[in-house]
Each structure stands twice: as structure tokens, then as C-alpha cells.
Amino acid sequence: MTAKYDFKTSPDIQGDKEQATLYPQLVVSGTKDLTDLAKEIARRSTIKEGTVMGLFCDLENIIANYLADGYNVKLGELGTLSATLTCRKVADKREIRAASVHFDNVKFKPTRQFRKEIRAKGELERAEYGFQVSSSQYSEEERFALLTVYLKEHSVINCKEYCKLTGLLKTKAGMELRRWDNEKKIVREGRTPHVIYRAVPEA
């Protein structure tokens, strides 16, 4: 499969450019999650998909524990994960109390070998339709009607499947599903990143 790209305009922060400059950016084809990885590994080996998913869940938990204990985690030739900290801004470190310092984010630094492998395998071509935007094909009422029919046929749906069903991008699709869960229109189960949604049980 060939990756698609298009050009975006660099923002003129200082306002002194006579002509806007362009930079290339990937047009994301979608998101592959742990389920996709587990299916691919199971297809290539004798390990069952459920076993792979169980290992992934254990791996997530172990990595989180290592990072929380102050370790960096090197994932073979993929790269290294490291935790970052944050606190309120001060001029003198004596003003900072330990309670105000907390974990902020996780950084990923790929290895040189991994970057080289992507460059060697990757093929690029200009995207015909450019960057995807959320579809306005359906109104909110129509999207909920589509969801209702889908849940009658399949019983559960996740965010990725809802994106395919409605044409929404992932962020907007997730917000809409969570809002409908809060409004008791659907039922949310599981925890990130393995959240699914069901129809509200009939009384």
C-alpha cells in the first residue's frame, strides 16, 4: 500500500514572509489499533488472537509501571519511551513543593534503525483529495439512526467502526459517542483503548 501526502501552508508567526511556504504532511489513512496488530500477528504465526491481546494488555500495564517508577523503556529496535514531568511556573526552585510536581506526558524516541526501515519500505504519492475533513453527509439525527440500526445487527460498536459508519473523524466520533453515553442513549463498556458501546437494554 502506498502512503498519501499533501502540502500544508506554514504559519507566518512573525508576519514577515512575502510568500507562504509549504511543507509535506502525510494524509493519514486511518488508525490501526491493538486488535489489528493481534489479528496480523495471529495470521503470521500459530499464536491465537486472544492470546496476543492478553499479552498486549500485560505489556501496557508493565510499561506504565516502569515509567511510573522512573525508568525509560526501550522497545527493541522500535524506540524508547520516557515519562515527562510538569509543575507550576516559578523563578526559584525553592518555591516548588513536591506535591506540585506530577507526571505530564510520555515521549517516544524511535531508533535510527526503525526510521531507516520505514524510509526503506515506504512509498509515497500525492493524495488526490488532500486532507480528510469530517463528513457532513449525515446530520446528527441521521448518524444516531445509523448507529441504532448497526447495534441491532452487531450488538456492539467501537469508535473506529463508528468512524467508518458515519464518515466522522476519530476525535469528533469519540466525543459524540461519549456524549450519547452521558445522555443514556447508549451504554459504554471497557476502558481505553478497548472501549465498546451497546444499545440501552430494553426495560
Secondary structure, DSSP 8 states (H G I E B T S, - for coil): --EEEEEEE---SSS--SS--EEEEEE------HHHHHHHHHHHSSS-HHHHHHHHHHHHHHHHHHHHTT--EE-TTSEEEEEEEE----SSGGG--GGG-EEEEEEEEE-HHHHHHHHHH--EEE-SS-S-----SS-HHHHHHHHHHHHHHHSEE-HHHHHHHH---HHHHHHHHHHHHHTTSEEEES-TTS-EEEE----
